[in-house]
Amino acid sequence: MNKIIALWSHPRSMSTAMERVMRERGDLTCAHEPFMYYYYLNVLEKPFPGFDAQSDHPTTYAGIRDMLIGMAEENPVFFKDMAYYVLPEITKDPAFMERVTHCFLIRHPLASILSYHKLDPQMSCQEIGLEDEWKLYQAVTEAGHDAVVIEAETVRADTRGTMARLWERIGLEFREEAFDWNKKAPEDWEQVSSWHEHASTSSGIRAADAEEMLRKEAEFEALAEEAPHLRDYLRHHLPFYERLSQVALLP
């Protein structure tokens, strides 16, 4: 039985760059946020900026789940999605939860909120995403399944080392070609192309400089003067980030 590997994430967490690494391995069939179709077209019914929905893509939870299972009949499958896209449906679907290899990617919410606001100033508190990541992590582990958490900052500090540890944990071999991004960006990114310009045009994951977080803190405070609700979003999601960070792979 071929693997179905999920990278559960939250917006602006570097998840698309992680997806690019997994795609460039060359041994996985990949899907880009397939459950977005269910969440934005059926649950939230809110226009998502830059989302050019494809007419042939399933839009129900069951339809998308079955699509992924069908893809795995031919090859191992990797997909990345937001945890809030699938809650609570996946918790009512123990067979699929057990079928999936669960990975979680987190980034400090100050940085992700700042980045998200630039693309969608109308974002909701739920769409920050870390609370539902924690809820899904709890559901997966309480059901007795393995789950691995990685931090974006750790990946940026040591991309090859972190990916090697992740791949070992989930049963994939190390592939150096995963870090060569000289190929054309994936076609299915075009449905949300405005959100992934950096991952589409970069040659790899860029390491952070020592002052980056200080700059982001200053930028966030300046933005929060105009949009004070962002402080509430940060205060709400920070505890969930900290809980997931405590169980993340170490540098």
Beta strands, then each sheet from edge to edge (+ up, - down):
strand 1: 4-9
strand 2: 29-32
strand 3: 77-82
strand 4: 100-106
strand 5: 147-151
sheet 1: 2+ 3+ 1+ 4+ 5+
end
